[in-house]
Amino acid sequence: MCGIAGEFDVRGQRPVDESVLARMSATIIHRGPDESGTHVEAGLGLAHRRLSIIDLARGQQPLFNEDRSVAVVYNGEIFNFPALMKELAGAGHEFRTRCDTEVIVHAWEEWGEDCVHRFRGQFAFALWDRNKQTLFLARDRWGIKPLYYSYLPDGRLLFGSELKALLAHPGLRRELEPRAVEDYFTYGYIPEPKTILQDAYKLSPGHTLTQIRNHDPAKQREYWDVPFRPVSVGSEEDVGDELMSRLREAVEVRLISEVPLGAFLSGGVDSSAVVATMAGLSAEPVNTCSISFGD
C-alpha cells in the first residue's frame, strides 16, 4: 500500500502552495512510511508516500520518463509488469529501474489512455504529461485501490488516496452531501462516485479521468465492466480444472516481491485455497497470520 495526493490548476499555471501539498501528503503517511517524494512545477503538485515492495533502491516516486516530461504517482501493483517491460523495451523505451511504476509512464507514451487495458493489477495513479498539458487519473477494474478527487470553485483539481488528503487543502468546502448520509445508513457505505462531502467524489472502479489544462469539462471514461453474458462451459471436471489453473496463475503473479510475503489465514475456503496454492508454488513454508477473539 502506498499513498498519492496532488493539485492541478485546470485554468492556468498558478503556483502550488508547497506547505499545503506537504500537509496533504502527511495525512496519508500511514499508507507509505518508508519514503516520501514530491514534484512541483507551474500549476502542478504531486506527492507520494511509499511502502517499498519492488526495486527498493530505485523505485522512488514521483517517477519520470527519460526526458522528465511525463511523471506518475502511483499506489498499487501491476502484476504483469515484466511482460510489459519487455514489450515496451522492444519498442524502444529505456528503463532505469526494475519497478512496475516505470511501466506506467512508458505505457502512457506508447498507448495513451488505452494503457489501462494493458495493466493487470490493482492500482490508482495520477499521471502528468507536460507536453500534452494533461493530467490522467485511473483506477483499477475492481476499485481495490481508492482514488478521491474534487474540483475547487477557483478551478483547481485535487486528488488523493484518501478523503483526508483532500480535507488538508483549505479550498475544499466541508458541506455534507445529504444523499450520501442516506446511502450510509441504508447500505453501510457510500457507493461511488459520491462521498460524504458535496464537492468530493470517488473515481469509480474501471474508470479514468482525463483533464487537459484550459479545457472544460474533464473526460471521464469507463474502460471495463463485468460482462454479464452467457458463456459456454464444458463438463464439471473441465470447469474444475480451469478453476484450479486460473487460481494457480492468479496467485503466482502476486508472489513477485523483494520483501517477505505472507497471507492472512482465516480458516475459510477462500484464504485456505490461496494459502494452499502459495504453498504449492513456494519452496519455503508460507508465513501466515491469523486473528482470534477471546469470546
C-alpha positions as CSV (number, residue, x, y, z in Angstrom):
1,M,0.0,0.0,0.0
2,C,1.2,3.5,-0.9
3,G,-0.5,6.9,-1.0
4,I,-0.8,9.6,-3.5
5,A,-2.0,13.2,-3.4
6,G,-1.8,16.3,-5.6
7,E,-3.2,19.5,-7.1
8,F,-3.6,20.6,-10.7
9,D,-4.5,24.1,-11.9
10,V,-7.0,23.5,-14.7
11,R,-7.3,27.1,-15.7
12,G,-3.6,28.1,-15.8
13,Q,-0.3,27.8,-14.1
14,R,-0.9,29.4,-10.6
15,P,1.8,28.3,-8.1
16,V,1.1,25.4,-5.8
17,D,1.5,26.1,-2.1
18,E,4.1,23.5,-1.2
19,S,3.2,23.7,2.5
20,V,-0.4,22.6,1.7
21,L,0.9,19.8,-0.5
22,A,3.1,18.7,2.4
23,R,0.1,18.6,4.7
24,M,-1.9,16.6,2.1
25,S,1.0,14.1,2.0
26,A,1.3,14.0,5.8
27,T,-2.3,12.9,6.2
28,I,-1.6,9.6,4.4
29,I,1.8,8.8,5.9
30,H,0.4,5.6,7.3
31,R,-0.1,4.3,3.7
32,G,3.6,4.7,2.9
33,P,6.0,5.0,5.9
34,D,9.2,4.1,4.0
35,E,9.8,7.1,1.8
36,S,8.1,10.3,0.5
37,G,8.5,12.4,-2.6
38,T,7.1,15.5,-4.2
39,H,7.3,17.3,-7.6
40,V,6.2,20.9,-8.1
41,E,6.1,22.9,-11.3
42,A,3.9,25.7,-12.6
43,G,0.3,24.8,-11.7
44,L,1.0,21.3,-10.6
45,G,2.0,19.5,-7.4
46,L,2.4,15.7,-7.0
47,A,3.1,13.9,-3.7
48,H,3.7,10.3,-2.9
49,R,4.1,8.1,0.2
50,R,5.9,4.8,-0.4
51,L,5.6,1.4,1.1
52,S,8.7,-0.3,-0.6
53,I,8.0,-3.7,-2.2
54,I,9.7,-3.9,-5.6
55,D,13.1,-2.4,-6.5
56,L,13.6,-1.0,-3.1
57,A,16.7,1.1,-4.1
58,R,15.3,2.8,-7.2
59,G,11.6,2.9,-7.1
60,Q,11.1,6.3,-5.6
61,Q,8.2,8.5,-6.8
62,P,7.2,10.7,-8.5
63,L,8.8,8.7,-11.3
64,F,9.6,10.2,-14.7
65,N,10.2,9.1,-18.2
66,E,13.6,9.7,-19.9
67,D,13.2,13.5,-20.6
68,R,11.1,14.1,-17.4
69,S,8.1,15.3,-19.5
70,V,5.9,12.5,-18.0
71,A,5.6,11.9,-14.3
72,V,3.5,9.5,-12.3
73,V,2.5,8.9,-8.6
74,Y,1.0,5.5,-8.1
75,N,-0.5,3.2,-5.5
76,G,-0.7,-0.5,-6.2
77,E,1.0,-3.2,-8.2
78,I,1.0,-4.1,-11.9
79,F,1.3,-7.9,-11.8
80,N,2.2,-8.3,-15.5
81,F,4.9,-5.6,-15.5
82,P,7.8,-8.0,-16.5
83,A,6.0,-8.8,-19.8
84,L,5.0,-5.2,-20.4
85,M,8.6,-4.0,-19.6
86,K,9.9,-6.5,-22.2
87,E,7.4,-5.4,-24.8
88,L,8.0,-1.7,-24.2
89,A,11.8,-2.1,-24.3
90,G,11.4,-3.8,-27.6
91,A,9.5,-0.7,-28.8
92,G,12.5,1.4,-27.9
93,H,11.7,2.6,-24.4
94,E,14.5,2.8,-21.9
95,F,14.1,1.6,-18.3
96,R,16.2,2.8,-15.4
97,T,14.5,0.6,-12.8
98,R,13.1,-2.8,-12.3
99,C,10.0,-1.3,-10.8
100,D,6.4,-1.7,-12.1
101,T,5.9,2.0,-11.6
102,E,8.1,2.8,-14.6
103,V,6.0,0.7,-16.8
104,I,3.1,3.2,-16.4
105,V,4.9,6.2,-17.8
106,H,6.2,4.3,-20.9
107,A,2.9,2.6,-21.4
108,W,1.3,6.0,-21.5
109,E,3.8,7.2,-24.1
110,E,3.1,4.1,-26.2
111,W,-0.6,3.6,-25.9
112,G,-2.0,6.8,-24.3
113,E,-5.3,6.5,-22.4
114,D,-5.6,2.9,-23.6
115,C,-2.6,1.9,-21.5
116,V,-5.1,0.8,-18.7
117,H,-6.3,-2.0,-20.9
118,R,-2.8,-3.5,-20.7
119,F,-2.4,-3.3,-17.0
120,R,-3.3,-6.4,-14.9
121,G,-3.3,-5.5,-11.2
122,Q,-4.6,-3.2,-8.5
123,F,-3.8,0.4,-8.9
124,A,-4.8,4.1,-8.6
125,F,-2.5,6.6,-10.2
126,A,-2.1,10.2,-11.4
127,L,0.0,10.8,-14.5
128,W,1.1,14.2,-15.7
129,D,2.1,14.8,-19.3
130,R,3.7,18.2,-19.7
131,N,3.8,18.1,-23.5
132,K,0.1,17.4,-23.7
133,Q,-0.7,19.6,-20.6
134,T,-2.8,16.6,-19.4
135,L,-3.5,15.1,-16.0
136,F,-4.7,11.5,-16.3
137,L,-6.3,9.7,-13.3
138,A,-7.0,6.0,-13.4
139,R,-8.4,3.3,-11.0
140,D,-8.2,-0.5,-11.3
141,R,-11.1,-2.6,-12.6
142,W,-12.5,-3.7,-9.2
143,G,-11.6,-0.5,-7.3
144,I,-9.2,-2.2,-5.0
145,K,-7.2,0.9,-4.7
146,P,-9.0,4.1,-3.7
147,L,-8.9,7.5,-5.5
148,Y,-10.7,10.6,-4.5
149,Y,-10.9,13.9,-6.3
150,S,-12.5,17.4,-6.1
151,Y,-12.8,20.4,-8.4
152,L,-12.5,23.6,-6.3
153,P,-14.5,26.7,-7.2
154,D,-11.3,28.5,-8.3
155,G,-10.5,25.9,-11.0
156,R,-8.1,23.6,-9.2
157,L,-8.3,19.9,-9.2
158,L,-7.4,18.0,-6.0
159,F,-6.8,14.2,-5.8
160,G,-5.7,11.8,-3.1
161,S,-5.8,8.2,-2.0
162,E,-8.0,9.2,1.0
163,L,-10.6,11.9,1.6
164,K,-8.5,13.2,4.5
165,A,-5.8,14.2,2.0
166,L,-8.3,16.5,0.2
167,L,-9.5,17.8,3.5
168,A,-6.0,19.1,4.2
169,H,-6.5,21.7,1.5
170,P,-8.1,24.9,2.7
171,G,-10.0,25.4,-0.5
172,L,-12.2,22.3,-0.1
173,R,-15.7,23.1,1.3
174,R,-16.9,20.9,4.2
175,E,-20.6,20.7,3.4
176,L,-22.1,17.3,3.8
177,E,-23.9,15.5,1.0
178,P,-27.4,14.6,2.4
179,R,-28.0,11.7,-0.1
180,A,-24.6,10.2,0.9
181,V,-25.7,10.2,4.5
182,E,-28.9,8.4,3.5
183,D,-26.7,5.9,1.5
184,Y,-24.6,5.2,4.5
185,F,-27.5,4.4,6.8
186,T,-29.1,2.3,4.0
187,Y,-26.1,0.3,2.7
188,G,-23.5,0.7,5.4
189,Y,-21.2,2.5,3.0
190,I,-21.3,5.3,0.4
191,P,-21.4,4.0,-3.2
192,E,-19.2,5.6,-5.9
193,P,-19.0,8.3,-7.1
194,K,-20.4,10.0,-4.1
195,T,-18.6,10.8,-0.8
196,I,-19.8,12.2,2.4
197,L,-18.9,15.7,1.1
198,Q,-20.9,17.6,-1.6
199,D,-17.8,18.7,-3.6
200,A,-15.6,15.5,-3.3
201,Y,-16.0,12.3,-5.4
202,K,-14.6,8.8,-5.7
203,L,-13.3,7.8,-9.1
204,S,-15.4,4.7,-9.9
205,P,-13.8,1.3,-10.4
206,G,-12.7,0.7,-14.0
207,H,-12.8,4.4,-14.8
208,T,-10.3,7.0,-16.0
209,L,-10.4,10.8,-15.8
210,T,-8.6,13.0,-18.3
211,Q,-8.2,16.7,-17.6
212,I,-6.5,18.9,-20.1
213,R,-5.4,22.3,-19.0
214,N,-7.7,25.1,-20.1
215,H,-10.2,22.5,-21.4
216,D,-13.6,22.0,-19.8
217,P,-15.1,19.6,-18.9
218,A,-12.9,16.7,-18.0
219,K,-13.4,13.4,-19.9
220,Q,-14.4,10.6,-17.6
221,R,-14.4,7.1,-19.3
222,E,-15.4,3.6,-18.2
223,Y,-12.8,1.3,-19.7
224,W,-14.0,-2.0,-18.1
225,D,-17.1,-3.6,-16.5
226,V,-18.2,-7.1,-15.5
227,P,-19.5,-8.8,-18.7
228,F,-22.9,-10.3,-17.8
229,R,-23.4,-12.6,-20.7
230,P,-23.8,-16.4,-21.2
231,V,-20.6,-18.4,-21.7
232,S,-20.2,-21.9,-22.9
233,V,-19.0,-24.4,-20.3
234,G,-17.7,-27.9,-20.5
235,S,-18.1,-30.7,-18.1
236,E,-17.9,-30.3,-14.3
237,E,-14.4,-31.8,-14.5
238,D,-13.3,-29.3,-17.1
239,V,-14.6,-26.4,-15.2
240,G,-12.8,-27.6,-12.0
241,D,-9.5,-28.0,-13.9
242,E,-9.9,-24.5,-15.3
243,L,-10.7,-23.0,-11.9
244,M,-7.5,-24.6,-10.4
245,S,-5.4,-23.4,-13.3
246,R,-6.7,-19.9,-13.0
247,L,-6.3,-19.8,-9.3
248,R,-2.6,-21.0,-9.5
249,E,-1.8,-18.4,-12.2
250,A,-3.6,-15.6,-10.2
251,V,-1.7,-16.5,-7.0
252,E,1.7,-16.9,-8.8
253,V,1.6,-13.4,-10.4
254,R,1.1,-11.9,-7.0
255,L,4.2,-13.5,-5.5
256,I,6.7,-11.0,-7.0
257,S,8.2,-9.1,-4.2
258,E,11.6,-8.1,-2.7
259,V,10.3,-8.2,0.8
260,P,8.8,-11.1,2.8
261,L,5.4,-12.4,1.7
262,G,2.7,-13.7,3.9
263,A,-1.1,-14.3,3.9
264,F,-4.0,-13.7,6.2
265,L,-5.4,-17.1,7.0
266,S,-9.0,-17.0,8.4
267,G,-9.7,-20.7,8.0
268,G,-12.4,-20.2,5.5
269,V,-12.5,-21.7,2.0
270,D,-11.1,-18.6,0.2
271,S,-8.0,-17.9,2.3
272,S,-7.3,-21.7,2.7
273,A,-7.3,-22.1,-1.1
274,V,-4.9,-19.1,-1.5
275,V,-2.5,-20.3,1.1
276,A,-2.6,-23.9,-0.2
277,T,-1.8,-22.6,-3.7
278,M,1.0,-20.4,-2.3
279,A,2.5,-23.5,-0.5
280,G,2.4,-25.4,-3.8
281,L,4.3,-22.6,-5.6
282,S,6.8,-21.8,-2.9
283,A,10.0,-23.7,-2.0
284,E,9.7,-22.2,1.5
285,P,7.0,-22.5,4.1
286,V,4.3,-19.9,3.8
287,N,4.1,-17.3,6.5
288,T,0.5,-16.8,7.6
289,C,-1.2,-14.5,10.1
290,S,-4.5,-15.2,11.9
291,I,-6.5,-13.1,14.3
292,S,-8.7,-14.6,17.0
293,F,-11.0,-13.1,19.7
294,G,-11.3,-14.3,23.3
295,D,-15.1,-14.9,23.1
